[in-house]
């Protein structure tokens, strides 16, 4: 506990340094509950459960809660930061050079503890003393000048050294020296500055953002952007992350640009997962029955069958991808063809099923073999005495028992393939995708890869919609799993 407390204390201090209040509270709570549990005699069961509960909460519950939260926000490219941050950026974007494109030679320094600068206009040779509160015109004799006549010294002013300027990079880039007419002098680097005009102004009382150059006014449209009062389609970027209630979920059914791809991907995902499980279970069971017979080299055959299971799946997927290559692939070379498996939707889907069958067959062979061996031999002998054939024994006795034994594994396999990201992403990338006709989802995309593309690929990254799709995946898989478990009565058997 001393080591754990030391680690938690170090994490807490690091969080304080980063001003991460939420993380501070979480670490403090974990520290308090841990010390209470492990130094109390009344909490014996929790001494074993607490580490698992903490990890479950941090790595499962918290991400799920965060995903649920994000699904209710308008959260995408251009709408990432806070509203205050968006207003600041819009105001900064509204700073434009004045008509004369005025610039200044600059010396940065410190005056009585405040950030300041000496400025000289090279065109007029007028010098200024500037702080973030005011800019004062200097008269000849009030300052020290260099050989060019630029102001380099002023009473009480201490120029920064290059090392000091390097440590004040963010301060310098965000500094503004206000001029009497409402304009600003802003540093461009450590030795020069420009006179800028504030063309965009924000009124915090009315919440109106006004462009003085065009005369347009913008207000919060309730969806994370400032929109033109007279033309709601004219919006300003960047926007901010805004609460949108059920808008992300509604778009999945109401927006034709999202509804079409989503329904197509959902149907293929369900067919892919179901077909994969049926094929792998069917071939695995047949192989298990065949290798139960008295065959020569049976151990060798079993070793060969299990071998793909010992190779990392991502390596096998990439090898298969190379084998299906149009120009250099082994499949086309073997049959002397030139088939583009990656450009045909149905060939690509067939390729995905074949590769997944190769990857999953060893697992289903192993569990089928174990389940067959778990069935009492007395049942088969009694059926044979009653005149049942081998086919009848398999269909009416073994298969029902196998389905009852393997139901949890079949359900978990369906859930796994429903979210089989690695296979689709590494083998086909979700393609082929008809980009010319505006398709956003590929023929082999399943919901998880479509979610990934929605969140991270392309110019428009939509984290809110991706979170909504993730929650639908969770609801679908959880519902199907609970329904299947109830139908198989596995939970009743466990209880």
Backbone torsions as a table, in degrees:
resi	resn	phi	psi	omega
1	UNK	NA	-31.5	176.9
2	UNK	-62.9	-41.7	178.9
3	UNK	-66.9	-41.4	179.2
4	UNK	-64.7	-44.0	179.1
5	UNK	-63.6	-38.4	178.0
6	UNK	-63.0	-41.8	179.3
7	UNK	-66.0	-44.5	179.7
8	UNK	-64.9	-37.1	177.8
9	UNK	-64.4	-42.7	178.1
10	UNK	-62.3	-41.6	178.2
11	UNK	-65.5	-38.9	179.8
12	UNK	-64.3	-44.5	179.7
13	UNK	-64.9	-37.6	177.3
14	UNK	-64.4	-37.5	178.7
15	UNK	-67.7	-39.2	177.2
16	UNK	-62.1	-40.7	179.5
17	UNK	-63.3	-33.5	-179.6
18	UNK	-91.0	0.6	-179.7
19	UNK	59.3	36.4	178.6
20	UNK	-93.8	88.4	-173.6
21	UNK	-64.6	-43.8	-179.3
22	UNK	-59.5	-44.1	-179.7
23	UNK	-66.9	-35.3	176.8
24	UNK	-60.5	-45.1	-179.0
25	UNK	-64.9	-41.0	179.9
26	UNK	-63.8	-46.4	-179.2
27	UNK	-64.1	-41.6	179.0
28	UNK	-63.1	-41.3	179.3
29	UNK	-64.8	-44.4	178.9
30	UNK	-61.2	-40.7	179.6
31	UNK	-64.8	-44.9	-178.4
32	UNK	-65.5	-47.3	-178.1
33	UNK	-67.2	-35.3	179.4
34	UNK	-66.1	-45.9	179.9
35	UNK	-65.6	-37.2	179.2
36	UNK	-65.4	-45.4	-176.9
37	UNK	-65.6	-45.7	-171.9
38	UNK	-85.6	-9.1	175.8
39	UNK	-111.8	10.5	178.1
40	UNK	-112.4	142.7	179.2
41	UNK	-84.6	-11.5	-175.8
42	UNK	-94.2	2.0	-176.2
43	UNK	-119.5	38.9	-175.6
44	UNK	-56.9	-48.2	-179.5
45	UNK	-59.2	-37.4	-176.9
46	UNK	-71.4	-16.7	175.6
47	UNK	-62.0	-28.8	178.9
48	UNK	-94.1	-29.6	-175.1
49	UNK	-87.9	-26.6	-171.4
50	UNK	-57.9	-48.1	-179.9
51	UNK	-57.5	-43.2	178.8
52	UNK	-65.4	-39.6	179.4
53	UNK	-64.8	-40.8	179.4
54	UNK	-64.2	-47.4	-179.4
55	UNK	-66.2	-38.8	177.8
56	UNK	-61.2	-42.7	-179.4
57	UNK	-66.2	-46.2	-174.7
58	UNK	-70.7	-39.6	-171.2
59	UNK	-104.4	-6.8	178.0
60	UNK	-123.1	-57.5	-174.5
61	UNK	-66.0	-48.2	-177.7
62	UNK	-61.6	-47.4	176.9
63	UNK	-60.6	-37.6	178.8
64	UNK	-65.1	-45.1	179.2
65	UNK	-62.2	-41.2	179.4
66	UNK	-65.1	-39.9	178.5
67	UNK	-64.5	-42.8	176.8
68	UNK	-59.9	-44.5	-179.6
69	UNK	-61.6	-46.0	-177.5
70	UNK	-66.9	-25.6	-179.5
71	UNK	-69.0	-14.7	179.3
72	UNK	-101.6	14.8	-178.8
73	UNK	-121.7	147.3	168.7
74	UNK	-80.1	96.0	-167.4
75	UNK	-135.7	96.9	-175.8
76	UNK	-153.6	-177.7	178.0
77	UNK	-56.4	128.9	-176.6
78	UNK	90.5	-11.2	178.4
79	UNK	-134.9	61.6	-174.4
80	UNK	-109.0	-42.6	-171.4
81	UNK	-85.1	-179.9	178.0
82	UNK	-77.7	168.8	-179.2
83	UNK	-66.0	-41.5	178.3
84	UNK	-61.5	-41.3	177.9
85	UNK	-64.3	-38.5	179.1
86	UNK	-65.8	-42.0	178.7
87	UNK	-62.1	-42.4	178.8
88	UNK	-60.6	-44.6	-179.6
89	UNK	-66.8	-39.0	179.1
90	UNK	-64.9	-39.8	177.0
91	UNK	-65.1	-40.3	177.6
92	UNK	-64.6	-38.9	178.0
93	UNK	-67.0	-21.7	179.1
94	UNK	-83.0	-0.2	176.0
95	UNK	-84.4	115.8	-179.5
96	UNK	-125.2	150.2	178.7
97	UNK	-59.8	148.3	178.1
98	UNK	-69.9	172.3	-174.7
99	UNK	-59.7	-33.6	-178.9
100	UNK	-87.3	-1.9	-178.8
101	UNK	53.7	50.2	-174.6
102	UNK	-69.6	135.0	177.2
103	UNK	-132.0	164.8	-175.3
104	UNK	-138.7	144.4	165.6
105	UNK	-80.7	141.9	-169.0
106	UNK	-136.7	142.9	169.7
107	UNK	-125.2	119.5	-178.6
108	UNK	-90.6	148.5	179.0
109	UNK	-171.0	-163.9	-176.1
110	UNK	-125.5	135.9	177.2
111	UNK	-132.5	107.0	180.0
112	UNK	55.4	39.1	176.3
113	UNK	85.3	1.3	179.7
114	UNK	-113.9	145.0	180.0
115	UNK	-65.2	129.2	-175.7
116	UNK	-149.4	175.0	-178.2
117	UNK	-155.5	151.8	170.3
118	UNK	-104.5	125.0	-174.7
119	UNK	-119.7	141.1	176.5
120	UNK	-135.8	126.5	176.3
121	UNK	-81.2	113.0	-176.3
122	UNK	-66.7	-19.9	-179.8
123	UNK	-81.6	-40.2	-177.0
124	UNK	-103.9	-12.9	-177.8
125	UNK	60.4	26.6	174.1
126	UNK	-92.5	134.8	-177.6
127	UNK	-109.6	154.2	-176.9
128	UNK	-137.6	151.3	168.8
129	UNK	-109.0	121.9	-171.5
130	UNK	-121.6	137.1	167.6
131	UNK	-127.3	177.1	-179.8
132	UNK	-77.5	2.8	175.7
133	UNK	-104.9	-36.6	-176.1
134	UNK	-160.6	161.4	175.5
135	UNK	-120.5	123.4	-176.4
136	UNK	-112.4	132.2	177.6
137	UNK	-76.6	133.1	-179.1
138	UNK	-98.7	140.1	176.3
139	UNK	-93.9	153.6	177.5
140	UNK	-56.1	135.2	-178.2
141	UNK	97.1	-16.2	178.1
142	UNK	-83.9	-13.6	-175.3
143	UNK	-138.6	164.0	175.8
144	UNK	-95.3	133.5	-177.7
145	UNK	-115.6	154.7	175.3
146	UNK	-89.7	-168.5	-175.9
147	UNK	-65.5	-24.1	179.7
148	UNK	-88.8	-6.8	-178.4
149	UNK	92.8	3.8	178.7
150	UNK	-77.3	142.1	178.4
151	UNK	-70.1	126.1	179.1
152	UNK	-127.6	-8.9	-179.9
153	UNK	-146.6	147.5	-178.5
154	UNK	-155.5	142.7	-177.5
155	UNK	-54.9	125.4	-179.3
156	UNK	85.2	-7.9	-178.3
157	UNK	-91.1	128.4	179.2
158	UNK	-117.5	110.0	-179.4
159	UNK	-62.6	146.0	176.6
160	UNK	-75.6	147.3	171.0
161	UNK	-82.2	163.0	177.7
162	UNK	-55.9	-36.7	178.6
163	UNK	-65.5	-40.4	178.5
164	UNK	-65.4	-39.3	178.8
165	UNK	-65.4	-35.9	179.7
166	UNK	-64.9	-33.5	-179.9
167	UNK	-82.2	-8.8	-179.4
168	UNK	-113.4	31.2	-175.1
169	UNK	-59.6	-47.3	-178.6
170	UNK	-67.8	-35.9	178.7
171	UNK	-64.5	-44.0	-178.2
172	UNK	-66.0	-43.8	-176.7
173	UNK	-67.8	-25.4	-179.1
174	UNK	-100.3	2.7	-175.9
175	UNK	-74.5	144.6	175.2
176	UNK	-138.0	131.8	176.8
177	UNK	-109.8	108.7	-173.0
178	UNK	-74.4	136.5	174.9
179	UNK	-97.1	157.5	-176.8
180	UNK	-59.3	-29.9	-175.8
181	UNK	-87.3	12.6	178.1
182	UNK	91.9	-4.7	176.2
183	UNK	-85.0	176.9	-178.2
184	UNK	-132.1	149.2	166.4
185	UNK	-105.1	121.8	-175.7
186	UNK	-122.6	131.0	176.8
187	UNK	-60.5	136.4	174.5
188	UNK	-97.7	-29.0	172.6
189	UNK	-154.8	-156.9	-177.1
190	UNK	-84.2	-5.0	-176.3
191	UNK	-132.2	0.4	-179.6
192	UNK	-144.0	156.4	179.4
193	UNK	-144.7	163.7	-179.3
194	UNK	-132.1	151.5	175.5
195	UNK	-87.2	121.1	-175.7
196	UNK	-118.4	149.2	177.9
197	UNK	-106.7	132.8	179.0
198	UNK	-86.4	96.5	-177.0
199	UNK	-85.5	-15.7	177.7
200	UNK	-116.6	129.2	-178.7
201	UNK	-126.9	145.8	-178.0
202	UNK	-120.8	129.5	176.5
203	UNK	-103.1	106.8	-176.2
204	UNK	-64.6	-28.5	-177.9
205	UNK	-70.4	-44.8	-178.4
206	UNK	-93.6	-15.5	-178.3
207	UNK	72.3	24.4	-177.9
208	UNK	-103.3	134.0	175.7
209	UNK	-106.8	122.5	-174.0
210	UNK	-120.2	134.2	175.2
211	UNK	-96.1	105.7	-176.0
212	UNK	-68.5	-22.5	-179.3
213	UNK	-74.9	-37.1	-177.6
214	UNK	-105.7	-16.2	-178.6
215	UNK	81.0	5.4	-179.1
216	UNK	-81.8	144.3	177.4
217	UNK	-115.1	141.6	-177.4
218	UNK	-128.0	139.7	177.2
219	UNK	-129.1	161.6	178.0
220	UNK	-60.9	121.9	-179.1
221	UNK	-89.2	6.2	178.9
222	UNK	77.8	2.9	-179.0
223	UNK	-125.2	20.8	175.0
224	UNK	92.4	17.7	179.0
225	UNK	-145.5	156.0	168.4
226	UNK	-86.6	125.5	-178.4
227	UNK	-116.5	147.7	178.3
228	UNK	-59.6	129.7	-178.0
229	UNK	-59.2	-35.9	-177.3
230	UNK	-93.4	-13.0	-179.0
231	UNK	-145.6	90.5	-174.8
232	UNK	-58.0	-22.7	179.2
233	UNK	-74.7	-17.3	178.0
234	UNK	-86.0	98.1	-176.7
235	UNK	-115.2	155.7	-180.0
236	UNK	-102.5	144.4	174.8
237	UNK	-124.0	146.8	6.3
238	UNK	-76.5	155.4	171.5
239	UNK	-103.2	-156.1	-178.2
240	UNK	-140.1	163.8	178.3
241	UNK	-72.4	115.3	-173.6
242	UNK	-122.8	145.5	178.2
243	UNK	-69.8	124.6	-174.6
244	UNK	-122.3	13.3	179.2
245	UNK	57.1	-122.9	-174.8
246	UNK	-100.1	21.5	-175.2
247	UNK	-63.4	-40.0	-180.0
248	UNK	-64.3	-37.7	177.8
249	UNK	-71.7	-39.2	-179.2
250	UNK	-64.9	-35.8	-179.2
251	UNK	-63.5	-30.3	179.5
252	UNK	-61.8	-24.8	-179.2
253	UNK	-111.1	-25.6	-174.5
254	UNK	-98.9	-34.0	-177.7
255	UNK	-83.4	114.3	-177.6
256	UNK	-61.4	-28.8	179.2
257	UNK	-69.9	-22.8	178.6
258	UNK	-103.3	-38.0	-175.5
259	UNK	-62.6	-45.6	-178.2
260	UNK	-58.5	-57.3	178.0
261	UNK	-60.0	-38.3	-177.0
262	UNK	-64.6	-45.7	-179.7
263	UNK	-64.4	-43.5	178.3
264	UNK	-60.9	-43.5	179.4
265	UNK	-66.7	-38.9	-179.7
266	UNK	-63.4	-45.3	-179.8
267	UNK	-61.4	-46.1	-179.6
268	UNK	-65.9	-37.4	179.1
269	UNK	-61.0	-45.1	-179.6
270	UNK	-64.9	-45.7	179.6
271	UNK	-64.2	-41.5	-179.9
272	UNK	-61.7	-48.5	-178.1
273	UNK	-65.6	-44.6	-178.7
274	UNK	-67.3	-45.8	-179.5
275	UNK	-63.5	-41.5	179.7
276	UNK	-60.7	-46.1	-178.8
277	UNK	-64.7	-43.0	-180.0
278	UNK	-62.8	-46.4	-179.2
279	UNK	-63.9	-47.3	-177.3
280	UNK	-65.8	-40.0	179.1
281	UNK	-68.5	-42.4	-179.5
282	UNK	-63.1	-50.7	-179.6
283	UNK	-68.2	-37.9	178.1
284	UNK	-63.3	-40.8	178.7
285	UNK	-67.5	-44.3	178.6
286	UNK	-60.7	-41.3	179.3
287	UNK	-66.6	-38.6	178.8
288	UNK	-65.3	-40.7	178.3
289	UNK	-66.2	-41.6	-178.8
290	UNK	-64.7	-41.8	-177.1
291	UNK	-82.1	0.0	171.7
292	UNK	-81.7	-16.3	-179.0
293	UNK	-75.7	164.8	178.7
294	UNK	-78.0	95.1	-178.9
295	UNK	-118.5	148.2	172.3
296	UNK	-73.3	145.1	179.9
297	UNK	61.4	31.3	-177.9
298	UNK	-62.3	-39.6	179.3
299	UNK	-64.4	-37.8	178.6
300	UNK	-64.8	-42.8	178.6
301	UNK	-60.9	-43.0	179.9
302	UNK	-62.9	-39.0	178.9
303	UNK	-63.3	-41.2	179.8
304	UNK	-65.4	-39.8	-179.1
305	UNK	-65.3	-40.0	-176.1
306	UNK	-78.6	-19.3	-174.2
307	UNK	-52.9	-45.5	179.4
308	UNK	-59.5	-25.6	-179.0
309	UNK	-70.8	-22.7	-177.6
310	UNK	-86.5	-12.9	-178.7
311	UNK	-93.5	135.1	177.7
312	UNK	-54.1	134.8	-172.9
313	UNK	-61.0	-36.8	-177.1
314	UNK	-65.5	-31.5	176.8
315	UNK	-69.1	-43.0	179.0
316	UNK	-62.8	-41.0	-179.3
317	UNK	-63.0	-44.4	-179.7
318	UNK	-67.4	-34.0	176.6
319	UNK	-65.6	-44.7	177.8
320	UNK	-63.5	-37.1	177.8
321	UNK	-60.2	-41.6	176.4
322	UNK	-66.4	-35.9	-179.8
323	UNK	-66.4	-30.2	180.0
324	UNK	-92.2	6.9	179.1
325	UNK	-59.0	139.3	-174.3
326	UNK	-65.2	-43.5	-173.8
327	UNK	-91.5	-40.3	-172.2
328	UNK	-118.5	4.9	-175.2
329	UNK	-70.5	149.7	-179.1
330	UNK	-67.8	-32.1	-178.3
331	UNK	-65.1	-48.6	178.8
332	UNK	-67.3	-35.5	178.7
333	UNK	-67.2	-36.5	-178.3
334	UNK	-67.8	-40.4	-176.8
335	UNK	-101.1	7.0	178.1
336	UNK	54.7	46.3	179.3
337	UNK	-118.9	175.7	178.2
338	UNK	-136.7	53.2	-175.4
339	UNK	-84.2	131.8	176.9
340	UNK	-94.8	89.8	-177.4
341	UNK	-65.4	-27.3	-174.4
342	UNK	-87.1	-5.5	-177.2
343	UNK	-107.5	-11.4	179.5
344	UNK	-103.6	123.4	-177.4
345	UNK	-55.6	-47.0	-174.9
346	UNK	-75.3	-34.9	175.3
347	UNK	-66.9	-38.5	178.3
348	UNK	-64.2	-41.0	178.3
349	UNK	-65.9	-41.9	177.1
350	UNK	-62.1	-40.7	178.6
351	UNK	-62.0	-41.1	178.8
352	UNK	-61.8	-43.7	-179.8
353	UNK	-65.6	-40.3	-179.9
354	UNK	-64.8	-46.9	-179.2
355	UNK	-64.8	-40.5	179.6
356	UNK	-67.6	-33.7	175.2
357	UNK	-62.8	-42.8	177.7
358	UNK	-60.4	-41.6	-177.4
359	UNK	-72.7	-35.6	-173.8
360	UNK	-94.4	-15.5	-176.9
361	UNK	-58.6	-45.1	179.9
362	UNK	-58.8	-40.0	-179.6
363	UNK	-63.6	-46.6	-178.6
364	UNK	-71.1	-29.3	174.0
365	UNK	-63.9	-43.8	-178.6
366	UNK	-64.6	-46.9	-177.3
367	UNK	-71.2	-32.2	177.2
368	UNK	-68.3	-40.4	177.4
369	UNK	-61.5	-45.4	179.1
370	UNK	-63.3	-41.0	-180.0
371	UNK	-67.8	-39.6	177.8
372	UNK	-62.2	-40.5	179.6
373	UNK	-70.7	-22.0	179.7
374	UNK	-80.7	-16.0	178.7
375	UNK	-75.5	125.9	-178.6
376	UNK	-58.5	134.2	179.5
377	UNK	-67.4	-20.2	179.7
378	UNK	-61.6	-34.8	-179.8
379	UNK	-64.0	-43.3	179.6
380	UNK	-66.6	-41.1	179.9
381	UNK	-65.2	-40.3	178.7
382	UNK	-65.3	-39.3	178.9
383	UNK	-65.9	-38.9	178.4
384	UNK	-65.0	-37.5	178.6
385	UNK	-67.4	-29.5	177.5
386	UNK	-82.4	1.7	175.6
387	UNK	92.1	13.2	-180.0
388	UNK	-74.2	141.7	177.0
389	UNK	-82.3	169.5	179.5
390	UNK	-61.7	-37.4	179.0
391	UNK	-66.8	-41.4	178.9
392	UNK	-65.9	-39.0	178.2
393	UNK	-62.3	-42.9	-179.5
394	UNK	-66.2	-43.8	-173.2
395	UNK	-76.8	-37.4	-171.7
396	UNK	-102.1	-17.8	-177.7
397	UNK	-117.5	-59.2	-173.8
398	UNK	-68.0	-47.3	-174.7
399	UNK	-63.5	-45.8	176.0
400	UNK	-59.6	-40.3	178.4
401	UNK	-67.2	-39.6	178.6
402	UNK	-63.0	-43.9	-179.4
403	UNK	-63.4	-35.9	178.4
404	UNK	-69.8	-39.4	-179.8
405	UNK	-71.0	-40.9	-171.3
406	UNK	-95.0	0.4	-177.3
407	UNK	-52.8	-47.9	179.0
408	UNK	-59.5	-37.3	-179.5
409	UNK	-72.4	-36.1	176.8
410	UNK	-66.5	-39.4	178.9
411	UNK	-65.6	-45.4	179.6
412	UNK	-64.7	-34.4	177.3
413	UNK	-67.4	-39.2	176.6
414	UNK	-62.1	-45.0	179.6
415	UNK	-63.2	-39.5	179.6
416	UNK	-63.6	-46.8	-178.0
417	UNK	-72.9	-23.2	173.1
418	UNK	-62.4	-26.5	-179.6
419	UNK	-122.5	34.4	-175.5
420	UNK	-79.6	76.3	-175.0
421	UNK	-66.7	-45.2	-173.7
422	UNK	-58.3	-45.4	-176.9
423	UNK	-59.8	-51.6	-175.4
424	UNK	-68.6	-45.3	-174.3
425	UNK	-66.6	-41.7	-177.1
426	UNK	-80.8	-31.2	-175.0
427	UNK	-85.6	-51.0	-175.0
428	UNK	-122.9	-12.0	-174.9
429	UNK	66.3	16.8	-177.7
430	UNK	88.7	-9.8	-176.2
431	UNK	-78.2	-179.5	0.4
432	UNK	-74.7	148.3	-179.3
433	UNK	-121.4	126.4	179.7
434	UNK	-84.0	81.2	-176.7
435	UNK	-67.1	-32.0	-177.3
436	UNK	-62.8	-28.8	179.2
437	UNK	-99.6	15.4	173.4
438	UNK	81.3	14.8	179.6
439	UNK	-71.2	138.1	177.6
440	UNK	-105.9	-16.7	179.4
441	UNK	-115.8	139.7	179.2
442	UNK	-86.0	170.2	-177.1
443	UNK	-66.1	-30.4	-178.4
444	UNK	-104.3	5.9	177.5
445	UNK	-63.4	132.2	168.0
446	UNK	-105.1	174.5	-171.9
447	UNK	-56.8	-38.5	-175.6
448	UNK	-70.0	-38.3	177.9
449	UNK	-74.4	-33.1	175.3
450	UNK	-65.6	-38.0	175.8
451	UNK	-63.4	-43.3	178.9
452	UNK	-61.2	-44.4	179.1
453	UNK	-64.0	-39.9	179.5
454	UNK	-62.5	-38.1	-174.7
455	UNK	-84.1	-35.4	-167.2
456	UNK	-126.4	-19.9	-176.2
457	UNK	-98.4	152.8	175.6
458	UNK	85.3	176.9	-178.0
459	UNK	-75.4	-31.3	-178.2
460	UNK	-105.0	97.9	180.0
461	UNK	-93.5	116.5	-172.8
462	UNK	-112.9	94.7	-177.4
463	UNK	-74.2	-31.6	179.2
464	UNK	-65.2	-48.6	178.3
465	UNK	-64.6	-38.6	178.0
466	UNK	-62.7	-38.7	177.5
467	UNK	-66.1	-38.2	178.2
468	UNK	-64.6	-42.8	177.9
469	UNK	-64.0	-39.5	178.2
470	UNK	-60.2	-40.6	179.0
471	UNK	-67.9	-36.0	176.4
472	UNK	-65.8	-39.5	176.4
473	UNK	-59.9	-45.0	179.7
474	UNK	-60.3	-45.7	-178.7
475	UNK	-64.5	-42.9	-178.7
476	UNK	-64.0	-50.9	-178.0
477	UNK	-64.1	-42.6	179.9
478	UNK	-64.2	-41.7	-179.0
479	UNK	-65.7	-46.7	179.3
480	UNK	-63.0	-39.4	-179.3
481	UNK	-66.0	-45.5	179.2
482	UNK	-64.3	-40.8	178.8
483	UNK	-63.1	-44.7	-179.1
484	UNK	-66.2	-40.1	179.0
485	UNK	-64.9	-37.9	178.2
486	UNK	-69.2	-39.0	178.9
487	UNK	-64.1	-40.1	-179.5
488	UNK	-81.2	-11.2	178.3
489	UNK	58.4	31.2	179.7
490	UNK	-67.6	-40.5	-178.9
491	UNK	-64.6	-35.4	177.7
492	UNK	-65.9	-36.0	179.0
493	UNK	-67.8	-37.4	-179.7
494	UNK	-68.4	-42.4	-178.8
495	UNK	-70.2	NA	NA
